[in-house]
Amino acid sequence: MGLTTTCIGAYPKPGYLALPDWFDDLDQPDPTGGWLAAMRALGAEAEVMLDRATRDAVQDQVDAGIDIPTDGEVGRENYIHYHCRHLDQIDFENLTEQPVRSGNYTARLPTVRGPVRVAQKFLVRDWRRAQQHTDRPVKITMPGPLTVADTLADTFYQDPAALGKDIAIALNCEVHDLARAGCRHIQIDEPLFARYPERALDYGIENLERAFHDCPAQVTRTVHICCGYPDKIDREDYPKAPRDSYAQLADTISNRTDSWPRPTVGWASWAASGRSPNFATCARRPTRYRDEAALLALRPSPADHLLLRNRRK
């Protein structure tokens, strides 16, 4: 039996879908600018265009032989703020300028003004839009609490662990709605675990567990961690995540998850070599997540095609 394959990351937006794409300029100072206006400009054609783009992304993956396709995230301005637009007390009009990603660049960010709660559930809709185009199980992705908190300005909590806790509770609502709707593959993206392993160990893993709390056993839970974007890997002037991040996280995650059922899945990553490979290897290690978990780096190898990324988070 071969390795089961899936995709990590966002597909490029097709030319006919006139929406801003964060990946065109990762360090742009206004990562949320223009998206709402662009959606409004699509008008009555918005749903038709989003359905077409999602169908094309799904079909491309199916044609490539991917076992568990995603929706391509083609309707999102980026993988973080799209979700934040569906949460209460996150202000997208009065932005706050602050350093991002260990001070790599400065951006004008949406600002937390009060307790974060679910404002509008939406991921079941996105999953159904993709699932209707294939008989293969579609995986839905969402950003993790630590990564979201680091990509917002916070004027309310002044405590990233507390902010992450409320984000996790909001994510958990989507997890359970997806499971009830029939989605069997849910991924949470926590690339910031690699950049801030101490924060991950202190409260990030706990909030990740909170986001997946009571997730039904039939749902495959995936967690994605990476060391950075491929176009930055070889830039000496761009601070990357520490190379020993995975080693710092591995034992703690293993020790905390030994009691979980079905401890069988692979841990994988992309930047262990400091390069930018297309594929990652997979090794068997105990994990709290069932069947599949994109977690820890071993060694990139084109021979073991576990996770195919079109764009890296």
N, C-alpha and C positions, 0 to 999 in steps of 0.2 A: 504493500500500500504506500502510495506517495504521500508527501507532505500536503496538508490542506493549506490552501493559499487564500490570502485576503489582501486588501489594500490599506495603506496608512497614509493619511494626508489628503490634500485637496486637489481635485482635478483642475487644470486651467479652464477658465470660463471660455466657452465658444464665442466666436465673434458676433453671432446674432443675439447674444444675451448681454445687453448694454448695462452691466453692473460693474462698479469698481472692484478691483482685485488687489488685495493687500500684497500678494506675492509679486506684483509688478514693481513694488518698491517697499521692501520689508522695513526699512528704517524711516519711513515717511513720518513727518511730524503730526499728521492728522489722519490716523488710521481709520477713523469712522466717517470722515468727511465725504459727502456726496452720495452715500449709499441710499439714504431715505429719499432724496430727490430723484435718484435714478429709478428707484422702485415706483415712485409716483409717476414718473415719465412713461413707464411701461403701460400704465393705465389698465384698461380692460384686457390687454394682451399679457399681463404679468404671469398669470397662472399657466397660460398656454406656453409661454416661453420657458418658464421654469420646468414644466413637465417635459418639454422637448429636450432641454439641456440635461435633465436628470436621466431621461431615457437613453440619450446618446452616451452619457458617462457609464451607465449600467451596462449597456450593450457592448461598449468597448472592453470592459472588464470581462464580460462573459465570452466575447470573441477571443480574448487572450487566454482563456482557460481558468480564470479566477473562480475559485469555489464559493467564496463568500464576498460578493461585491458590496460596495457602499453606494450611497447616493451621489458621491463625488463632491459633496459640499458646494455644489455650483451656485446655490442660491444665497450663500453666505458672503458677507463682506470680508470676514475672516473667521477663523474657527472659534474665536473667543467672544467677540462683541456681538455677533449675531445672536448668541444665546442670551447675552446680557440685555438685549433689547426686549426680552420677554420676562424680565424681572422687575419688581417694584423697587423704587428708591435708587435707581441708577439713572443719573441725569446725563442725557446725550446732547443737551443744548448748551449748558454752561460748563465747558470743559476746563480741566486743570492741567497745566503744563508741569511735567515732572520727568526725572530720569527713568529709563526703562531698561530691564535686563542687565542688571549690575552696572548701570550707567553707560551702556553701550551707545545709547542715543536718547534724545529727549523727545517726548511726544505730548500732544494735547489729548488727555484721556477722559472718557466718561467718569463721572464722579459719584461716589456713594454718598447719599444725603440722609439716609435713614435705614431702618432694618430691612435687609434684603429678603424678599419673599417672591413666590411665584405670582406673576401678573397674568400670564396667558400661557397655557400649555400648547405646544406646537410640534413636538418631535414625532408624535404618532402620525400627524398629517404628512410630515416629510418622509417618514418611513413608508407609509402607504403609497405616496407618489412614486417612490422608487420600486417598491415590491411588486406593483402591478405590472412592471415591465419584465419580470423574470420569474421563473419557477425556482431559482436558487435563493437561499435565505440571504436577505439583505441585512448588513450590519449598519447600525446607526452610531454616530460618534457625538461626543459632547466634551467640552473642556473641563478639566479638573479644578477643584477648589483652589489649590495653591497657585496654579497658572492663571486662573481668572483674577484672583486677588492681586497678583503682581502686575496685572494689565489694566487696573482701575486706579483712580485716585480715591482715597478714603478720607472723608471729612467727618465721618460718624463714629465708626468703631474705634479707630486708632489702635487696633489690635488685629493683626492679620490672622491669627488663629480663630478668633471669634467671627471675623468676617468669613473665613473659610468654612466655618461650621454652618453658618446660615446658607451659604452657597451650596454646600453639600446636601443640606436638607431639601433645598429647591431641586437639585439634580435628582435626588432620590424620588421625588414625585414623578419626574419624567421616566425614570427607570421603571417604576411600577406601572405607569400607564402604557409604556411600550410593551412590557411583559404581558399585560392583560390583552393588548391588541394582537399579540402573536409574534412580536419581534423576538428572535432567539439569539441575537448577537448584539451586544452593547459594548461600546468601547469608550473609555474615559482617557483623555489625553492629559498627561502630566509631564510635559517636557521640562518643566521647571524643577522637578525632583533632581535632575542631573545638575542643574546650575546651583541649586541650594540644597544640597543633601542634608545639612544640619536642620534646616526648616522641615524637610520631609520627615526626618527622624523624630523631630520634636512634636510636630502636630500634623504634618501633611498626610502621612499614612493613615492616621486615625480618621481624618476627614475624608480620605478616599474610601475607607471602609464604611463611613457613615453614608456616603453617596450610594454605595451598593447595598446598604442595609436591607436584610430580608429579601434580597433579589431571589426570585424563584430558581430552584435547582436546574430547571430546564434551560435557563438562559446562560449562554457562554459569556463570561465577563472578561473583557480585554483591557489591559492598561498599556498605554504607549508612553515610553520615556525615550528621549534622545539627547544628544550632545549639542545640537545646533543645526543651522541651515547649511546645505551643501555649498552654496556660493560664498559662505563665510569660512569654511573649514580651513582653507589654505591661506587665509589672510592673517599675517602675523600681527597686524594692528587691531584685530577684532578679538576681544577676550571671549574665549570659549568656556564651556562648562569644564570643570576639573576632570581630568582623565580617570581619576580614581573614584569618581562618584558612584559608579555601579558597585565597586567593591565595598564602599561604605554602606550601601543600602542592602546588599545581598543577604548578609547574615541576619539582619534585623527582620527583613521581610520573611525569610525562611523560618526563623524561630517563631514569629508571630502567627504563622499560617500552618504550622505542622498539624494542628488539630482539625483543620478544615477537611471536608470530604473531597474525594477524588483529587488528590494532590499529584496531578500528572503532567502539567503542561509546560510548553517551551517558553523560555525567556529569550527575547531577541532585541537587538538594537542595531544602530547604523554607523556609529562613529568611533568604535573602539580603536580602530587603527589610526584615527586622526585624518582619514581620507573621506571620500564620499561615494561609497559603493552603491550599486543599485539593489543589491539583495543582502539579506542577513542570514546567518546561520542560526540554528535552533539547538538547544540542549535540554535535556530533561532535568528538571529540578522541582522540588516541592514548591507548590504555590497555592495560595488561598483561592485563586481564581480557576474556575473549571474550564478544562479543555484547551484554553488558549490564553496566553498573556504576553504581550509584547513588552517585556520589562528590562532585561539585562543583557549587556553586550558580551559577546564572545569574540568572534572573528569573522569579518565579512568574507563571503565566499560565493562566487557565481554558481557554484555547483548545487547549493542547497537553497532552493527558491521558496522561502517561507512567506515573506511579506514583501509585496511589490509596492513601492512608493512612487507616485507621480510627482508629488511635491512634498517636501519634508516640513514638519511643523517646527 
